[in-house]
């Protein structure tokens, strides 16, 4: 049974930092994409960051330079280090997992790279509140 359990959320002032953690179990952690998503009140859920099975990260523009996603294999834990937090970072943060698909359109030019665009397993979420 797939389980993703987030922790680390809280209430902070703008400019402060938080680190979110997500412990995974019940599936082949090393071979999948992992990601963080967030949903602000009244808004749709958006992708924040993802990391493929090789550890290559991708970020939404609004968090580049402030957030760092990382994954630890032995502990099956995904992290999101969030620095210089802003009020617009407020929301429920969800951990997600999905298959790492080989990008066949880029294969000839770049060899094996992965697409992380099919997240089907989700955690329960952790609240992050940033006040100004």
C-alpha positions in Angstrom: 0.0 0.0 0.0 1.4 3.3 -1.1 1.8 5.8 1.7 3.2 9.3 1.7 3.3 11.2 5.0 4.3 14.8 5.1 5.5 16.8 8.0 7.3 20.1 8.8 4.6 22.7 8.0 3.9 25.6 10.3 3.3 29.3 10.6 6.2 31.7 10.0 7.0 35.3 9.2 7.9 36.4 5.7 11.6 35.9 5.1 11.9 32.8 7.4 12.5 29.2 6.4 10.8 25.9 6.7 11.8 22.4 5.7 9.1 19.9 4.7 9.6 16.2 4.8 7.7 13.3 3.2 8.3 9.7 4.1 7.4 7.2 1.4 6.5 3.5 1.8 4.8 0.8 -0.1 6.4 1.2 -3.5 9.7 1.3 -5.3 10.8 4.8 -4.1 14.1 4.9 -6.0 12.6 4.4 -9.4 9.8 7.0 -9.4 9.5 10.8 -9.7 8.7 12.6 -6.5 7.2 16.1 -6.2 5.7 18.8 -4.1 2.5 20.6 -4.9 0.6 23.3 -3.1 -2.9 24.6 -3.0 -3.7 28.1 -1.7 -7.2 29.0 -0.5 -9.6 29.5 -3.5 -6.9 28.4 -6.0 -6.1 25.3 -7.9 -3.3 23.0 -6.9 0.0 23.8 -8.5 3.2 22.0 -9.0 6.0 23.5 -6.9 9.0 21.2 -7.5 9.8 17.7 -8.7 12.8 15.5 -8.8 13.3 12.6 -11.1 14.8 9.2 -10.3 18.3 10.5 -11.0 17.9 13.5 -8.6 17.4 16.1 -11.3 15.1 18.9 -9.9 12.6 21.1 -11.6 10.9 24.2 -10.1 8.1 26.5 -10.8 9.5 29.9 -11.6 8.0 31.6 -8.5 10.2 29.5 -6.1 13.5 29.3 -8.1 16.4 30.4 -6.0 14.4 30.0 -2.8 13.3 26.4 -2.6 15.4 23.3 -2.9 13.9 19.8 -3.4 16.0 16.7 -2.6 15.4 13.0 -2.0 17.2 10.5 0.2 17.2 7.0 -0.9 18.0 4.9 2.2 15.4 6.7 4.3 12.8 7.0 1.4 12.3 10.7 2.3 11.6 13.6 0.1 12.5 17.1 1.3 11.6 20.7 0.4 13.8 23.4 1.9 11.9 26.6 1.7 13.9 29.8 2.3 12.9 33.5 2.1 9.2 32.6 2.4 6.6 35.0 1.1 2.9 35.3 2.0 2.0 34.0 -1.4 3.7 30.7 -0.5 0.9 30.1 1.9 -1.1 26.9 1.3 -1.4 23.2 1.9 1.7 21.4 0.6 1.3 17.9 -0.8 3.9 15.3 -1.5 3.3 13.2 -4.6 4.8 10.2 -6.4 4.5 9.0 -10.0 6.2 7.0 -12.7 9.4 8.3 -14.3 8.9 8.1 -18.0 11.8 8.2 -20.4 11.6 11.3 -22.6 11.8 9.7 -26.1 11.7 13.0 -27.9 15.0 14.0 -26.3 16.6 10.6 -26.2 18.7 11.0 -29.4 20.1 14.3 -28.4 20.5 13.9 -24.6 20.4 10.2 -23.9 18.1 9.0 -21.1 16.2 11.8 -19.4 12.9 11.5 -17.5 9.5 13.2 -17.6 7.8 13.7 -14.3 4.2 14.6 -15.3 2.0 11.8 -14.0 1.7 12.0 -10.3 -1.0 9.6 -9.0 -0.1 9.0 -5.4 -0.6 11.8 -2.8 0.0 12.5 0.8 -2.5 14.1 3.1 -0.9 17.5 3.0 0.8 19.9 5.5 -0.2 23.5 6.1 2.3 26.3 5.5 1.2 29.8 6.5 3.5 32.8 5.9 2.5 36.1 7.4 3.8 39.5 6.4 
